[in-house]
């Protein structure tokens, strides 16, 4: 393996590790204000939305393909189904949808 590749892997490991380690060390034992706890509690949902929404809108040439799949997944998940059921129901509806489009 080339030395450049090894240094790139080490650099990426450091850049990935530092943002996770520093808050843990810096905030260890400190109590955060309730408002900040609420804001930070919503960060995973915001990040997940930022990752999923562009994929929904660009999954196929037909934008309705992604919208229909997302709506079905959201409805089935809202009803409390298991993740596997949510994915399988979205796949089933999109299979039927693709037959008519």
C-alpha positions as CSV (number, residue, x, y, z in Angstrom):
1,X,0.0,0.0,0.0
2,X,1.2,3.5,-0.9
3,X,2.3,5.8,2.0
4,X,0.0,8.5,0.7
5,X,-3.0,6.2,1.2
6,X,-1.9,5.2,4.7
7,X,-1.6,8.9,5.7
8,X,-5.0,9.7,4.2
9,X,-6.6,6.9,6.2
10,X,-4.9,8.0,9.4
11,X,-5.9,11.6,8.6
12,X,-9.5,10.6,8.0
13,X,-9.6,8.6,11.2
14,X,-8.3,11.6,13.2
15,X,-10.8,14.0,11.6
16,X,-13.6,11.6,12.3
17,X,-12.6,10.9,15.9
18,X,-11.9,14.4,17.1
19,X,-15.4,15.8,16.7
20,X,-16.8,12.9,18.7
21,X,-14.1,12.9,21.4
22,X,-13.8,16.6,22.2
23,X,-17.4,17.2,23.3
24,X,-17.2,14.1,25.5
25,X,-14.1,15.3,27.2
26,X,-15.0,19.0,27.4
27,X,-18.6,18.4,28.6
28,X,-17.9,15.5,31.0
29,X,-19.7,16.0,34.2
30,X,-21.2,19.4,33.2
31,X,-24.9,20.0,33.2
32,X,-26.3,21.7,30.1
33,X,-29.2,24.1,30.2
34,X,-32.6,22.4,29.4
35,X,-33.0,24.5,26.2
36,X,-29.7,23.3,24.9
37,X,-30.6,19.7,25.7
38,X,-33.8,20.1,23.7
39,X,-31.9,21.6,20.7
40,X,-29.2,19.0,20.7
41,X,-31.8,16.3,21.1
42,X,-33.3,17.3,17.7
43,X,-29.9,17.2,15.8
44,X,-30.2,13.5,14.8
45,X,-33.6,14.1,13.3
46,X,-32.4,17.1,11.4
47,X,-29.4,15.3,10.1
48,X,-31.5,12.3,9.1
49,X,-33.9,14.5,7.2
50,X,-31.0,16.2,5.4
51,X,-29.7,12.8,4.3
52,X,-33.0,11.3,3.3
53,X,-35.0,14.1,1.6
54,X,-32.5,14.6,-1.3
55,X,-32.5,10.9,-1.9
56,X,-36.3,10.8,-2.0
57,X,-36.4,13.5,-4.6
58,X,-33.7,12.0,-6.9
59,X,-34.3,8.3,-6.6
60,X,-35.8,8.1,-10.1
61,X,-36.4,10.4,-13.1
62,X,-40.1,10.5,-12.1
63,X,-40.2,12.6,-8.9
64,X,-43.5,11.0,-7.9
65,X,-41.8,7.7,-7.5
66,X,-39.9,9.0,-4.5
67,X,-42.8,11.0,-3.1
68,X,-45.2,8.0,-3.2
69,X,-42.6,5.8,-1.6
70,X,-41.9,8.3,1.1
71,X,-45.6,9.0,1.9
72,X,-46.3,5.3,2.2
73,X,-43.3,4.8,4.4
74,X,-44.2,7.8,6.6
75,X,-47.8,6.6,7.0
76,X,-46.9,3.0,7.8
77,X,-44.2,4.2,10.3
78,X,-46.7,6.6,11.9
79,X,-49.1,3.7,12.4
80,X,-46.4,2.0,14.5
81,X,-45.1,-0.7,12.2
82,X,-41.7,-2.4,12.5
83,X,-39.0,-1.0,10.3
84,X,-39.0,-4.1,8.1
85,X,-42.7,-3.7,7.5
86,X,-42.3,0.0,6.6
87,X,-39.6,-0.9,4.0
88,X,-41.5,-3.8,2.6
89,X,-44.8,-1.9,2.3
90,X,-43.0,0.9,0.5
91,X,-41.4,-1.5,-1.9
92,X,-44.7,-3.3,-2.5
93,X,-46.5,0.0,-3.3
94,X,-43.7,1.2,-5.5
95,X,-43.8,-2.1,-7.4
96,X,-47.5,-1.6,-8.1
97,X,-46.9,2.1,-8.9
98,X,-44.1,1.3,-11.4
99,X,-46.5,-1.1,-13.2
100,X,-48.9,1.7,-13.9
101,X,-46.3,4.4,-14.8
